[in-house]
């Protein structure tokens, strides 16, 4: 445990060195000159694309009437949600959306007549395998893929959230699940008195801690992840209900029909009223494509910039003796 804490402390120190070099607070070592120039150029480009995304989002009702008014949701998170979820009408119920993100308390393990082993977050209703395959089982590069279509011969319900398993195909959107983890991490940083989801997170974490033994290993992390799953599910349910209502549809979350699971009204964090029925315009195909391309480009730039920063951190570790002392403010 001490070794891990020491490693984390060391990592933070050299991350500070990298930041100080990138911001010019300490002189750039000669071997890093080109890498620092590239990293800073990527950061400027990333900031420019983020500003473009912000301008793009101002033209979409689901952002201006809803997502923008939630503490912790900026234009980049909003664009990513729209890119992944629109058209929202393909999810008939909120539970279909939470299952799409893998945020369920149980899952289903199935096998089809052609041998595909599949993990579903919700009951596979058609009874047919929907694994995407090519006619020659993937031997031809670039060939169009189609659903397998074979009968599911064995479906078993299993307690617990769906997770990756060797030899199985996980039928959830893992990118959406990761995005919700990032969004919940943003909610964690918000002031409790200003953020509905931050308060929900704190309450859920306290409840989870109360149910776990005091001496359980990883107790705090277990409680944190439990709370994040609950908040992620609630956020997606609220988003689905309000988006569909704004488009003119009425949906009832199953939680509101269950005893002791009443969905109390959500109030947007800045006091903005919830979208009224029919006030949200659908996003057309061209605009949806533009959002997906913009957010994809943004994250590609971000990955390159993070990779460059990590390389600077690695160099600092290897040449620690050549580094000057850090000021307290660095």
BELLINWO-V473929 format. One record per residue. N is the residue number from 1. RES is the residue in one letter. PSI is psi in whole degrees, -180 to 180 (999 if undefined). Layout:
n=N res=RES psi=PSI
n=N res=RES psi=PSI
This chain:
n=1 res=X psi=-43
n=2 res=X psi=-39
n=3 res=X psi=-43
n=4 res=X psi=-43
n=5 res=X psi=-38
n=6 res=X psi=-42
n=7 res=X psi=-42
n=8 res=X psi=-40
n=9 res=X psi=-43
n=10 res=X psi=-41
n=11 res=X psi=-42
n=12 res=X psi=-38
n=13 res=X psi=-47
n=14 res=X psi=-24
n=15 res=X psi=-36
n=16 res=X psi=-40
n=17 res=X psi=-46
n=18 res=X psi=-44
n=19 res=X psi=-42
n=20 res=X psi=-38
n=21 res=X psi=-45
n=22 res=X psi=-32
n=23 res=X psi=1
n=24 res=X psi=12
n=25 res=X psi=-26
n=26 res=X psi=154
n=27 res=X psi=142
n=28 res=X psi=121
n=29 res=X psi=141
n=30 res=X psi=-43
n=31 res=X psi=-18
n=32 res=X psi=-1
n=33 res=X psi=-50
n=34 res=X psi=-39
n=35 res=X psi=-41
n=36 res=X psi=-43
n=37 res=X psi=-45
n=38 res=X psi=-44
n=39 res=X psi=-43
n=40 res=X psi=-34
n=41 res=X psi=-41
n=42 res=X psi=-39
n=43 res=X psi=-42
n=44 res=X psi=-42
n=45 res=X psi=-42
n=46 res=X psi=-43
n=47 res=X psi=-39
n=48 res=X psi=-44
n=49 res=X psi=-37
n=50 res=X psi=-41
n=51 res=X psi=-38
n=52 res=X psi=-40
n=53 res=X psi=-40
n=54 res=X psi=-43
n=55 res=X psi=-38
n=56 res=X psi=-43
n=57 res=X psi=-27
n=58 res=X psi=-12
n=59 res=X psi=5
n=60 res=X psi=127
n=61 res=X psi=-36
n=62 res=X psi=-26
n=63 res=X psi=-50
n=64 res=X psi=-31
n=65 res=X psi=-16
n=66 res=X psi=-70
n=67 res=X psi=-37
n=68 res=X psi=-23
n=69 res=X psi=11
n=70 res=X psi=123
n=71 res=X psi=128
n=72 res=X psi=-8
n=73 res=X psi=108
n=74 res=X psi=-177
n=75 res=X psi=-31
n=76 res=X psi=-48
n=77 res=X psi=-42
n=78 res=X psi=-45
n=79 res=X psi=-39
n=80 res=X psi=-42
n=81 res=X psi=-45
n=82 res=X psi=-42
n=83 res=X psi=-37
n=84 res=X psi=-32
n=85 res=X psi=-25
n=86 res=X psi=139
n=87 res=X psi=128
n=88 res=X psi=-20
n=89 res=X psi=-13
n=90 res=X psi=-14
n=91 res=X psi=103
n=92 res=X psi=-37
n=93 res=X psi=158
n=94 res=X psi=-35
n=95 res=X psi=-30
n=96 res=X psi=-35
n=97 res=X psi=-45
n=98 res=X psi=-34
n=99 res=X psi=-38
n=100 res=X psi=-33
n=101 res=X psi=-2
n=102 res=X psi=20
n=103 res=X psi=65
n=104 res=X psi=157
n=105 res=X psi=-7
n=106 res=X psi=164
n=107 res=X psi=176
n=108 res=X psi=130
n=109 res=X psi=126
n=110 res=X psi=160
n=111 res=X psi=139
n=112 res=X psi=170
n=113 res=X psi=-20
n=114 res=X psi=3
n=115 res=X psi=-2
n=116 res=X psi=131
n=117 res=X psi=125
n=118 res=X psi=144
n=119 res=X psi=121
n=120 res=X psi=148
n=121 res=X psi=-22
n=122 res=X psi=165
n=123 res=X psi=125
n=124 res=X psi=102
n=125 res=X psi=-32
n=126 res=X psi=-21
n=127 res=X psi=9
n=128 res=X psi=146
n=129 res=X psi=129
n=130 res=X psi=20
n=131 res=X psi=131
n=132 res=X psi=124
n=133 res=X psi=164
n=134 res=X psi=164
n=135 res=X psi=-26
n=136 res=X psi=28
n=137 res=X psi=39
n=138 res=X psi=7
n=139 res=X psi=-25
n=140 res=X psi=119
n=141 res=X psi=132
n=142 res=X psi=-1
n=143 res=X psi=144
n=144 res=X psi=139
n=145 res=X psi=148
n=146 res=X psi=157
n=147 res=X psi=141
n=148 res=X psi=-52
n=149 res=X psi=-3
n=150 res=X psi=154
n=151 res=X psi=141
n=152 res=X psi=118
n=153 res=X psi=-15
n=154 res=X psi=115
n=155 res=X psi=122
n=156 res=X psi=134
n=157 res=X psi=135
n=158 res=X psi=134
n=159 res=X psi=146
n=160 res=X psi=158
n=161 res=X psi=149
n=162 res=X psi=134
n=163 res=X psi=160
n=164 res=X psi=144
n=165 res=X psi=136
n=166 res=X psi=133
n=167 res=X psi=1
n=168 res=X psi=153
n=169 res=X psi=121
n=170 res=X psi=115
n=171 res=X psi=60
n=172 res=X psi=168
n=173 res=X psi=96
n=174 res=X psi=-27
n=175 res=X psi=-38
n=176 res=X psi=-40
n=177 res=X psi=-42
n=178 res=X psi=-41
n=179 res=X psi=-41
n=180 res=X psi=-33
n=181 res=X psi=-43
n=182 res=X psi=-42
n=183 res=X psi=-43
n=184 res=X psi=-34
n=185 res=X psi=-34
n=186 res=X psi=-42
n=187 res=X psi=-36
n=188 res=X psi=-32
n=189 res=X psi=-6
n=190 res=X psi=154
n=191 res=X psi=134
n=192 res=X psi=-37
n=193 res=X psi=-12
n=194 res=X psi=-8
n=195 res=X psi=119
n=196 res=X psi=-46
n=197 res=X psi=-28
n=198 res=X psi=-44
n=199 res=X psi=-43
n=200 res=X psi=-40
n=201 res=X psi=-46
n=202 res=X psi=-46
n=203 res=X psi=-43
n=204 res=X psi=-38
n=205 res=X psi=-42
n=206 res=X psi=-41
n=207 res=X psi=-40
n=208 res=X psi=-42
n=209 res=X psi=-39
n=210 res=X psi=-25
n=211 res=X psi=-10
n=212 res=X psi=142
n=213 res=X psi=142
n=214 res=X psi=-32
n=215 res=X psi=9
n=216 res=X psi=133
n=217 res=X psi=135
n=218 res=X psi=26
n=219 res=X psi=-47
n=220 res=X psi=-40
n=221 res=X psi=-39
n=222 res=X psi=-46
n=223 res=X psi=-39
n=224 res=X psi=-47
n=225 res=X psi=-37
n=226 res=X psi=-45
n=227 res=X psi=-40
n=228 res=X psi=-38
n=229 res=X psi=-41
n=230 res=X psi=-45
n=231 res=X psi=-40
n=232 res=X psi=-46
n=233 res=X psi=-45
n=234 res=X psi=-41
n=235 res=X psi=-45
n=236 res=X psi=-36
n=237 res=X psi=-48
n=238 res=X psi=-42
n=239 res=X psi=-45
n=240 res=X psi=-49
n=241 res=X psi=-47
n=242 res=X psi=-35
n=243 res=X psi=-48
n=244 res=X psi=-41
n=245 res=X psi=-43
n=246 res=X psi=-30
n=247 res=X psi=-8
n=248 res=X psi=7
n=249 res=X psi=153
n=250 res=X psi=126
n=251 res=X psi=150
n=252 res=X psi=114
n=253 res=X psi=139
n=254 res=X psi=-26
n=255 res=X psi=-33
n=256 res=X psi=-11
n=257 res=X psi=-4
n=258 res=X psi=146
n=259 res=X psi=135
n=260 res=X psi=16
n=261 res=X psi=28
n=262 res=X psi=134
n=263 res=X psi=104
n=264 res=X psi=152
n=265 res=X psi=137
n=266 res=X psi=132
n=267 res=X psi=127
n=268 res=X psi=145
n=269 res=X psi=-30
n=270 res=X psi=11
n=271 res=X psi=1
n=272 res=X psi=135
n=273 res=X psi=151
n=274 res=X psi=154
n=275 res=X psi=138
n=276 res=X psi=161
n=277 res=X psi=128
n=278 res=X psi=8
n=279 res=X psi=-10
n=280 res=X psi=128
n=281 res=X psi=141
n=282 res=X psi=155
n=283 res=X psi=128
n=284 res=X psi=170
n=285 res=X psi=-42
n=286 res=X psi=-44
n=287 res=X psi=-39
n=288 res=X psi=-42
n=289 res=X psi=-43
n=290 res=X psi=-43
n=291 res=X psi=-45
n=292 res=X psi=-40
n=293 res=X psi=-42
n=294 res=X psi=-46
n=295 res=X psi=-35
n=296 res=X psi=-42
n=297 res=X psi=-41
n=298 res=X psi=-48
n=299 res=X psi=-31
n=300 res=X psi=-44
n=301 res=X psi=-42
n=302 res=X psi=-42
n=303 res=X psi=-42
n=304 res=X psi=-43
n=305 res=X psi=-41
n=306 res=X psi=-40
n=307 res=X psi=-42
n=308 res=X psi=-42
n=309 res=X psi=-41
n=310 res=X psi=-35
n=311 res=X psi=-37
n=312 res=X psi=-42
n=313 res=X psi=-44
n=314 res=X psi=-42
n=315 res=X psi=-42
n=316 res=X psi=-40
n=317 res=X psi=-43
n=318 res=X psi=-23
n=319 res=X psi=39
n=320 res=X psi=-32
n=321 res=X psi=-20
n=322 res=X psi=-2
n=323 res=X psi=142
n=324 res=X psi=164
n=325 res=X psi=147
n=326 res=X psi=139
n=327 res=X psi=156
n=328 res=X psi=-33
n=329 res=X psi=-14
n=330 res=X psi=999
